[in-house]
Amino acid sequence: MSRKSSGGLVFSTEQGRMCPECRNPVDDCTCHQTQRPAGDGVVRVSRETKGRKGKGVTLITGIPLNDKELKAYAKVLKAKCGTGGTVKDGVVEIQGDQRNLLVPLLEQKGWVVKRSGG
């Protein structure tokens, strides 16, 4: 079996894991960038405790960025709030009830922002 047919370079000590299709480092992979539906153009900020043992998180949905940009922007939002959080399936989760702080930050980017839920 030749190297070409087995997918090529999979790991490099210089860059870590490599994408077998575009042969870029996995963090810079361009072939698997997921495109989410455009939605209605409204960024929604809500609070949820379901499935978190009573701990509340602020959910931000509808941000019109690709996955890589969304992850970087979530890092900025977490730093502004001084809390932790994550990005799951295009939804930014920030620990605690941060809606009052996040809505003005999102509006500064020029997006239409609505508070949804309780």
C-alpha positions as CSV (number, residue, x, y, z in Angstrom):
1,M,0.0,0.0,0.0
2,S,1.5,3.3,-1.0
3,R,1.7,6.4,1.2
4,K,-0.6,8.3,-1.1
5,S,-3.5,5.8,-0.9
6,S,-3.3,5.5,2.9
7,G,-4.2,9.2,3.3
8,G,-0.7,10.7,3.5
9,L,0.8,12.4,6.6
10,V,-1.4,12.0,9.6
11,F,0.8,13.4,12.4
12,S,3.8,15.7,12.4
13,T,6.0,16.5,15.3
14,E,6.2,20.1,14.1
15,Q,2.5,20.8,13.7
16,G,0.6,18.0,15.4
17,R,-2.4,16.2,13.8
18,M,-2.8,16.7,10.1
19,C,-6.0,16.6,8.0
20,P,-5.6,13.7,5.5
21,E,-7.6,15.5,2.8
22,C,-6.2,19.1,2.7
23,R,-2.9,18.1,4.4
24,N,-3.0,21.2,6.7
25,P,-2.8,21.0,10.5
26,V,-6.2,20.1,12.0
27,D,-6.6,23.5,13.6
28,D,-6.2,25.1,10.1
29,C,-8.2,22.6,8.2
30,T,-10.2,24.2,5.4
31,C,-12.0,21.2,4.0
32,H,-14.2,20.5,7.0
33,Q,-15.4,23.9,8.0
34,T,-19.1,23.4,8.8
35,Q,-21.6,25.8,7.3
36,R,-24.5,26.4,9.6
37,P,-27.9,27.6,8.2
38,A,-28.0,31.4,8.0
39,G,-31.0,31.7,10.3
40,D,-33.0,34.8,10.6
41,G,-30.1,37.2,11.3
42,V,-31.0,37.7,15.0
43,V,-28.5,36.9,17.8
44,R,-30.4,35.5,20.7
45,V,-29.1,35.6,24.3
46,S,-30.9,33.4,26.8
47,R,-30.3,31.7,30.2
48,E,-30.6,28.0,30.9
49,T,-30.2,25.7,33.8
50,K,-31.6,22.5,32.4
51,G,-29.3,19.5,32.7
52,R,-26.7,21.5,34.7
53,K,-27.7,20.6,38.2
54,G,-29.2,24.0,38.8
55,K,-26.1,25.9,37.6
56,G,-27.1,28.6,35.1
57,V,-25.4,29.4,31.8
58,T,-26.0,32.1,29.3
59,L,-26.6,30.8,25.7
60,I,-25.8,32.9,22.7
61,T,-27.2,31.6,19.4
62,G,-27.3,33.0,15.9
63,I,-23.9,34.6,15.7
64,P,-23.0,34.8,12.0
65,L,-19.4,33.6,12.2
66,N,-17.8,30.3,11.0
67,D,-16.6,27.8,13.6
68,K,-13.0,29.2,13.9
69,E,-14.1,32.8,14.2
70,L,-16.8,31.9,16.7
71,K,-14.4,30.1,19.0
72,A,-12.1,33.1,19.0
73,Y,-15.0,35.5,19.6
74,A,-16.3,33.3,22.5
75,K,-12.8,33.6,24.1
76,V,-13.1,37.4,24.0
77,L,-16.6,37.2,25.5
78,K,-15.5,34.9,28.3
79,A,-12.6,37.3,29.1
80,K,-15.0,40.3,29.3
81,C,-17.3,38.3,31.6
82,G,-14.5,36.9,33.7
83,T,-15.9,33.4,33.5
84,G,-15.5,30.2,31.7
85,G,-17.6,28.8,28.9
86,T,-17.5,26.7,25.7
87,V,-18.8,26.6,22.1
88,K,-21.0,23.6,21.2
89,D,-22.6,23.2,17.7
90,G,-22.5,26.9,17.0
91,V,-23.9,27.9,20.4
92,V,-21.7,29.9,22.8
93,E,-22.2,28.9,26.5
94,I,-21.0,31.4,29.1
95,Q,-21.1,30.4,32.8
96,G,-23.5,32.3,35.0
97,D,-26.2,34.8,34.1
98,Q,-24.2,37.3,32.0
99,R,-27.1,38.6,29.8
100,N,-26.9,42.2,31.0
101,L,-23.2,42.3,30.1
102,L,-23.3,40.4,26.8
103,V,-26.2,42.2,25.0
104,P,-24.4,45.5,24.7
105,L,-21.1,43.8,23.6
106,L,-23.0,41.9,20.9
107,E,-24.8,45.1,19.8
108,Q,-21.5,46.9,19.4
109,K,-20.6,44.4,16.6
110,G,-23.7,45.7,14.7
111,W,-25.8,42.6,15.1
112,V,-29.5,42.6,16.0
113,V,-29.7,41.2,19.5
114,K,-32.7,39.9,21.4
115,R,-33.0,38.6,24.9
116,S,-35.0,35.3,24.8
117,G,-36.3,33.1,27.6
118,G,-36.7,34.0,31.3
